[in-house]
């Protein structure tokens, strides 16, 4: 997969923290605003969708 589908360190941290704590607490732990945390998570979901679509495309080829 291309590097564009890989999570950045901050995206990975946001993803992992929100698995075990609230988004408000995760944002505080990371030292960012809730809006910034949401941006990181939006990017995670977008990259996950792109990866899934790439895999489906490869299976169809």
N, C-alpha and C positions, 0 to 999 in steps of 0.2 A: 504494500500500500504506500501511497505517497506520504511525504512528511506532513502534508496539509491535513491528513486525517489523524495524526498523532496528537494527543493532548499535551498542552504545555504543563509545566510544573504546577502553575497556579490553578489551572483547570483540574488537574489530577487531585490536588489538595482539596479544592472545593468539593469535588465529587466524593472523595473519601470522607471528609468531615460531615457532609450532609447525610451520609448513611447512618451516622450514630448520634447526631445532634440536630437541633433545629437550625433553620437557615439563619436566624438572628444570631444564635450562639456561634455558628460556623463563621459568619462574617466577623464577629468580634474576635474570634480566635485568630483569624487571618489578618486582622487589622485593616479591614476594608468595610465599605458601606454595604448594606443589604443589596443595593442596586448593582454594585460591582460584582458581588457574589452571584447574583442572578445572571449577569452577563457571562460570567465564567460557565455557569451551568447551561445557559442557552447554547453556548459554543460546544459544550460536551454533547448535548442532545443533537445538535446539527451534525457534528462529526460522526456520531453514532449512526445517524440516518444515512449519511453519505457512505459510510463503511458497509452498511447493510445493503444499500443499493448497488455498490460495487461488487459485492459478493454475489448477489442475485444475477447481475450482468455477466459475471464470469461463469457462473453455473449454466447460463443460457447459451454461452458461446460454444 
